Amino acid sequence: MIAASVFVLSALTLTGVYMASIGDSGEDDNRIDFAQIEKQAQEQQLADERFGNDQELSQNDDMDVDPQYTEANSAGVTNDRKENCVRKYDFISALAKETAAEVVKNREEWMKYLTTAARLYKYPFREQLLIYAQRPDATACASIELWNERMHCWVNKGAKGIALLDEDDAYGKRLKYVFDVSDVHAARRIGRYPELWELHEEHKEDVIKRLEQTYGATDDKKLFEERLMEIAERIAADYYEELLPDLQYMIEDSFLEGLDEQNVGIRLRETLSDSISFTLLSACGADMQEYGSEFAFDYIYEFNSMDTLAVLGDAANELAKPVLLEIGRTIRAYNRSHEQEQTENLTQKGLANTSEIDYNALKRESESGHEEYIDNNQNSVER
């Protein structure tokens, strides 16, 4: 019975951790509730003793178990699980810092990160960084609850969740997990995958007109991609001064330390402008082999502390996000409008074909009747 009880406790503890590990951010039911796990283990043990479900119980009916031993063992398992969760959190936290140091080494590493971030622009910078560290090819990520409840998609067997730091958790060091769309499959009939927009040539005119309503006119003699960069430069110029005090406060232990405010401002404005531009172009499917040379990122290596990089990364993400959301809305509106036109055209064509079919059928019927009349009436005028 002792071995069986330990097995039940371990199994239930692992189940509780698994349910916690697949949760979404900010929801209480996604946290590991150790008290609840222990309570469930005790209830299961009582059920085993009552109904004889445990094989060892049935073979050793007279065996006595020391309650103090059981409680101590349960507490030991729980404490081990807590320590394991803390270790995992510390590992992911260290991974974030290591990745931050890696992506600012040079322009190539920063552009690799931005390519992933452009696909995941709805996530905050620190989560983009961790997704990049674990799954740089990710395209659309969500919690298991969102996949299950809204999209009716199920996580593939053996799929590994992407660990993120749960910054909203007030109870200690917690992780939350998301899964990429490549890790799930849609349920039959009701499942659906996310609608990921793609920009094509026919969208560009509507998109730039819509963006100009918000961000001002651009040079209509330039290519679409160049006009996007013009908008990004304007956004960075408008907002970098608001970010400068925060960056000035964070520059200690970075290569920005020792520079005067003007030089820090120049580095922030130029790096921010290029980061927004690169994100927009990458998300819109631009040929980055062609446009990559436009982005020098001369100062990216100077943002070599987590704090300074967070100021830049948060700003680049938050300023690019509304632009990309607007582009996505415009593309979907364009697609819906043209799909509706096509449907209406097909409907009208179908009605015309139906009328033509009905007319031809009536005509054939009339001609057949007329020919029959002629054949049966030799005195008819028609020959």
C-alpha positions in Angstrom: 0.0 0.0 0.0 2.9 2.4 0.7 4.2 2.0 -2.9 0.7 2.4 -4.3 0.1 5.6 -2.3 3.4 7.1 -3.4 2.6 6.2 -7.0 -0.8 7.9 -6.8 0.8 11.0 -5.2 3.4 11.2 -7.9 1.0 10.7 -10.7 -1.4 13.3 -9.4 1.4 15.7 -8.8 2.7 15.3 -12.4 -0.8 15.8 -13.7 -1.1 19.0 -11.7 2.2 20.3 -13.1 1.2 19.4 -16.6 -2.1 21.3 -16.4 -0.2 24.3 -15.0 2.5 24.1 -17.7 0.0 24.5 -20.5 -1.8 27.5 -19.2 -2.4 31.0 -20.6 -1.1 34.2 -19.0 -2.9 35.8 -16.1 -5.4 33.1 -15.3 -5.5 31.7 -11.7 -6.5 28.2 -12.8 -3.2 27.9 -14.7 -1.0 28.0 -11.5 0.2 24.9 -9.7 -2.1 24.6 -6.6 0.0 22.4 -4.3 -2.7 22.3 -1.6 -5.2 21.1 -4.2 -2.8 18.5 -5.5 -2.2 17.1 -2.0 -6.0 17.1 -1.3 -6.7 15.2 -4.5 -4.0 12.7 -3.6 -5.5 12.1 -0.2 -9.0 11.7 -1.7 -7.7 9.2 -4.2 -6.0 7.3 -1.5 -9.3 7.1 0.5 -11.1 6.0 -2.6 -8.5 3.2 -3.2 -8.9 2.0 0.4 -12.7 2.1 0.2 -13.3 0.4 -3.2 -10.2 -1.8 -3.4 -9.0 -0.4 -6.7 -5.4 -0.7 -5.7 -4.0 -4.1 -6.5 -1.6 -4.0 -3.5 -4.4 -3.1 -1.2 -6.4 -6.2 -2.3 -3.4 -8.4 -1.6 -2.5 -6.9 1.8 -5.8 -6.1 3.5 -4.2 -6.2 7.0 -1.2 -4.0 6.2 -1.0 -0.9 8.4 0.4 2.4 7.1 1.8 5.1 9.4 -0.2 8.3 8.6 2.8 10.4 9.6 4.9 8.6 7.0 2.3 9.3 4.3 2.0 13.0 5.1 5.8 13.4 5.3 6.2 11.7 1.9 3.5 13.9 0.4 5.1 17.1 1.7 8.5 15.9 0.3 7.1 15.3 -3.2 5.4 18.7 -3.1 8.6 20.5 -2.0 10.5 18.8 -4.7 8.0 19.9 -7.2 8.2 23.5 -6.0 12.0 23.4 -6.2 11.8 22.0 -9.7 9.5 24.8 -10.9 11.8 27.4 -9.5 14.8 25.8 -11.2 12.8 25.8 -14.5 11.9 29.5 -14.0 15.5 30.4 -13.3 16.7 28.5 -16.4 14.2 30.3 -18.7 15.1 33.6 -17.1 18.8 33.0 -17.8 17.9 31.9 -21.3 16.3 35.3 -21.9 19.4 37.2 -20.7 21.7 35.0 -22.8 19.5 35.5 -25.9 19.5 39.3 -25.3 23.3 39.3 -25.3 23.3 37.2 -28.5 21.0 39.2 -30.6 22.9 42.5 -30.1 26.3 41.1 -31.1 25.9 42.4 -34.7 23.3 43.5 -37.3 22.9 40.0 -38.6 21.9 38.5 -35.2 19.5 41.5 -34.6 17.9 41.0 -38.0 17.4 37.3 -37.4 15.5 38.2 -34.2 13.4 40.9 -35.9 12.4 38.4 -38.6 10.8 36.2 -35.9 9.4 39.2 -34.0 7.7 40.5 -37.2 5.6 37.3 -37.3 4.8 37.5 -33.6 4.1 41.2 -33.3 1.2 40.8 -30.9 3.5 39.4 -28.2 5.6 41.7 -26.0 9.3 42.0 -26.5 10.5 39.7 -23.7 8.2 37.0 -24.9 9.2 37.5 -28.5 12.8 37.1 -27.3 12.1 33.7 -25.6 10.0 32.4 -28.5 13.0 33.3 -30.8 15.4 31.5 -28.4 13.3 28.3 -28.4 11.4 28.3 -31.7 12.9 30.9 -34.2 10.7 29.5 -37.0 7.4 30.0 -35.0 4.6 31.8 -37.0 1.5 31.9 -34.8 1.6 31.0 -31.1 -1.1 30.6 -28.5 -1.9 28.9 -25.2 -3.4 25.5 -25.2 -6.6 26.9 -23.9 -6.9 29.3 -26.8 -6.1 26.5 -29.3 -8.7 24.2 -27.7 -11.5 26.5 -26.8 -11.5 29.1 -29.6 -9.8 27.4 -32.5 -10.8 23.8 -31.7 -7.3 22.6 -32.4 -5.5 20.0 -30.4 -1.8 19.8 -29.5 0.1 17.1 -31.4 1.4 14.2 -29.4 5.0 14.8 -28.3 4.8 18.6 -29.1 6.9 20.7 -26.8 5.5 23.9 -25.3 7.5 27.2 -25.6 8.2 28.4 -22.0 7.6 32.0 -21.2 8.0 33.9 -17.9 4.6 34.7 -16.3 5.2 38.3 -15.4 1.6 38.8 -14.2 1.8 36.1 -11.6 1.6 37.4 -8.1 2.4 34.1 -6.3 6.0 33.6 -7.2 8.2 32.4 -10.0 5.9 30.8 -12.6 6.1 29.8 -16.2 3.4 29.7 -18.9 3.5 27.8 -22.1 2.4 28.5 -25.7 2.4 26.3 -28.8 3.1 27.2 -32.4 0.5 26.5 -35.1 2.8 23.8 -36.4 2.3 21.9 -33.1 -1.4 21.6 -33.4 -4.0 20.0 -35.7 -7.6 21.1 -36.3 -10.5 19.0 -35.0 -12.6 17.5 -37.7 -15.4 19.8 -39.1 -15.1 22.4 -36.3 -11.4 23.1 -36.1 -9.8 26.1 -37.8 -6.4 27.6 -38.1 -5.6 31.3 -37.6 -6.1 33.6 -40.6 -2.6 34.9 -41.3 -2.6 37.8 -43.6 -0.2 38.1 -46.6 0.4 41.2 -48.5 0.3 41.0 -52.3 0.7 43.5 -55.0 -3.0 44.2 -55.3 -3.2 45.2 -51.6 -0.4 47.8 -51.7 -2.4 50.8 -52.9 -5.2 50.3 -50.3 -2.7 49.7 -47.5 -0.6 52.8 -48.2 -3.7 55.0 -48.5 -5.0 53.7 -45.1 -1.6 54.2 -43.4 -1.3 57.8 -44.8 -4.6 58.6 -43.1 -3.0 58.0 -39.8 0.7 58.7 -40.3 0.6 61.4 -43.0 1.4 61.5 -46.7 4.4 59.8 -48.2 6.2 60.3 -51.5 4.0 58.7 -54.1 7.0 58.5 -56.5 8.7 55.9 -54.2 8.1 52.2 -54.1 5.7 50.8 -51.5 8.5 49.4 -49.4 10.3 52.8 -49.4 7.1 54.5 -48.3 6.8 52.1 -45.4 10.3 53.0 -44.3 9.4 56.7 -44.6 6.5 56.1 -42.2 8.7 54.1 -39.8 11.3 56.9 -39.7 8.5 59.4 -39.0 7.2 57.3 -36.1 10.7 56.9 -34.6 11.3 60.7 -34.8 8.0 61.5 -33.1 8.5 59.1 -30.2 12.2 58.6 -29.4 12.4 61.7 -27.2 9.7 60.3 -24.9 11.8 57.1 -24.5 15.1 58.9 -24.0 14.7 59.6 -20.2 14.0 55.9 -19.6 17.0 54.8 -21.6 19.2 57.4 -19.9 18.2 55.9 -16.6 19.1 52.4 -17.8 22.5 52.9 -19.6 24.7 51.8 -16.6 26.8 48.7 -17.4 26.1 49.1 -21.2 28.3 50.5 -24.0 25.9 53.6 -24.0 27.3 54.6 -20.6 29.5 57.7 -20.7 27.8 59.1 -23.8 26.0 62.5 -23.5 22.3 62.8 -24.0 22.5 63.9 -27.6 24.6 60.9 -28.7 22.4 58.5 -26.8 19.4 60.1 -28.5 20.9 59.7 -32.0 21.6 56.0 -31.4 18.1 55.4 -30.1 16.4 57.2 -32.9 18.4 55.6 -35.7 18.3 52.1 -34.3 14.6 52.4 -33.5 13.8 53.7 -37.0 15.7 50.8 -38.6 14.1 48.2 -36.3 10.5 49.4 -37.1 11.3 49.6 -40.8 12.8 46.1 -40.9 9.9 44.7 -38.9 7.3 46.2 -41.2 9.1 45.1 -44.4 9.7 41.6 -43.1 6.0 41.1 -42.0 4.9 42.4 -45.5 7.0 39.8 -47.2 9.5 42.2 -48.8 12.6 40.8 -50.3 15.1 41.3 -47.5 18.0 40.3 -49.6 17.2 43.5 -51.6 16.3 45.8 -48.8 18.6 44.3 -46.0 21.5 46.6 -47.0 19.3 49.6 -46.1 19.7 48.7 -42.4 23.2 49.2 -41.0 22.2 48.9 -37.3 25.6 50.5 -36.5 24.7 51.0 -32.9 22.9 47.8 -31.9 25.9 46.3 -30.1 25.8 49.3 -27.7 22.4 48.1 -26.3 24.3 45.3 -24.6 22.4 45.1 -21.3 19.0 43.6 -20.7 17.6 46.9 -19.5 18.8 49.1 -22.5 17.7 46.4 -25.0 14.3 46.2 -23.3 13.8 49.9 -23.8 14.6 49.5 -27.5 12.8 46.2 -28.0 9.6 47.3 -26.3 9.5 50.5 -28.2 10.2 48.9 -31.6 7.5 46.3 -30.9 4.9 48.7 -29.6 5.4 51.2 -32.4 5.3 48.6 -35.2 2.4 46.8 -33.8 -0.4 49.3 -34.6 1.0 49.7 -38.1 0.9 45.9 -38.7 -2.6 45.6 -37.2 -3.8 48.3 -39.6 -2.2 46.6 -42.5 -3.8 43.3 -41.6 -7.3 44.9 -41.2 -6.9 46.6 -44.6 -5.8 43.4 -46.4 -8.7 41.4 -44.8 -11.2 44.2 -45.8 -9.8 44.1 -49.4 -10.1 40.4 -49.6 -13.7 40.3 -48.2 -14.7 43.0 -50.6 -13.4 41.2 -53.6 -14.7 37.8 -52.5 -18.1 39.4 -52.2 -17.8 40.8 -55.7 -16.8 37.5 -57.0 -19.7 35.8 -55.3 -22.2 38.3 -56.7 -20.7 37.9 -60.2 -21.0 34.1 -59.9 -24.6 34.5 -58.6 -25.6 36.7 -61.5 -23.8 34.5 -64.0 -25.6 31.5 -62.5 -29.0 33.2 -62.7 -28.2 34.2 -66.3 -27.2 30.6 -67.1 -30.3 29.3 -65.5 -32.6 31.7 -67.5 -30.8 30.7 -70.6 -31.2 27.0 -69.8 -34.9 27.5 -69.1 -35.4 29.5 -72.3 -33.6 26.9 -74.4 -35.6 24.1 -72.8 -38.9 25.9 -73.6 -37.7 26.6 -77.1 -36.8 23.0 -77.7 -40.2 21.9 -76.4 -41.9 24.5 -78.6 -40.0 23.4 -81.7 -40.7 19.8 -80.9 -44.4 20.4 -80.6 -44.4 22.5 -83.7 -42.6 19.8 -85.7 -45.1 17.2 -84.4 -48.0 19.5 -85.5 -46.6 19.8 -89.0 -46.0 16.1 -89.4 -49.6 15.4 -88.4 -51.2 18.1 -90.4 -50.4 17.9 -94.1 -52.6 20.9 -94.9 -50.4 23.2 -92.8 -49.0 26.2 -94.6 -45.5 25.5 -93.4 -43.5 23.0 -95.3 
